[in-house]
């Protein structure tokens, strides 16, 4: 999954060390990424801005399926 994210970062030119570190931290806490979608909304919305690109990557590649409550509350400026 990280290899795919790094490839995506390379294609879009949007990668940086903060995004990479955030992706690693996310996967350490939720190695099964869909488990994150089971967290309370307050936990999901507490993700820092460096983690947002990884979460968005997971969403648009079909690896993560959060509830509508997250999708409604989260601002997706890059989309």
Buried (B, 14 or more C-beta within 10 A) or exposed (E): BEEEBBEBBEEEEEBEEEBBEBBEBBBEEBEEBEEBBEBEBEEBEEBEEBBBBBBBBBBEEEBBEBEEEBEEEBEEEEE
